[in-house]
Amino acid sequence: MPSGRSSDRQQRRRAGTASSTRGNGAKRRSDAQTPAKRSGTRPGTQAGSRPRPKNKSRSETAGAFKLSSTRRAALLALLLCAMALSVSVPLRTYLSQRGELAAQEQHRAELTQQVRELEMRKEQLSDPERVEAEARSRLGYVRPGETPYIVELPGRPTAPPATPAPEDDGAWYSDLWKSLTGN
C-alpha cells in the first residue's frame, strides 16, 4: 500500500480487486489494512454507523471444542453410554443385595418366631404335671402299680407292607444294562 493518503473509494476498489483475485483469506487481510483501521474505527464501518455482522465460518459456529453438531451428538451419546455402563454394575449389585437382604430379614423373622415358640414350650415343660402328661401320651409311660391297656379299634385292617417280587437272576452285566436303560 502506498504510504500516502488516498480516498476511501480507491482503497475499497483495491480491496475488492485483491479479494476477487486472491480469495477470502486475502480479503480479510486487506480489510485489516484499511485506513479505517488506522483511524480507530472497525473495518467495514463508517463513523456513526452500526457494525455489520461478520460472516461466521464453520469453525466459529461449531460450538465447544470446535466440533460439529453431529460429532457433539455422537460424543454425548458415547458419554451417556459410558455413564450407563458405569452405573449399571453397581445398580445390579445393589438390587441383588437388596433382594438378599429382604430374604435374610424374612428368615430372621421366621427364626425369631421359632425362638418364641420354643421358649413358650420350655415354660410349659417346666411344670412337672405337664411333663408327666406328655410322657403318658407320647411315650406310653405308666406309674408303678398301674396296668396299661391298649385298645385296638376294629374297622381298619392293616395290610402288611408289600415287598417287591425278586426278579429272575441273570448275569451281572444284564442287570447292569437294565439299570442303565431303565427296562
BELRA-V55479 format. One record per helix or strand of 3 or more residues. SS is the DSSP state (H for helix, E for strand). FROM is the first residue (numbers start at 0). TO is the last residue. Records with the same first field share a line. If there is no record, write none. Layout:
BEGIN
SS = FROM-TO / FROM-TO
END
This chain:
BEGIN
H = 7-21 / 23-31 / 34-38 / 63-65 / 68-124 / 127-138 / 171-180
END
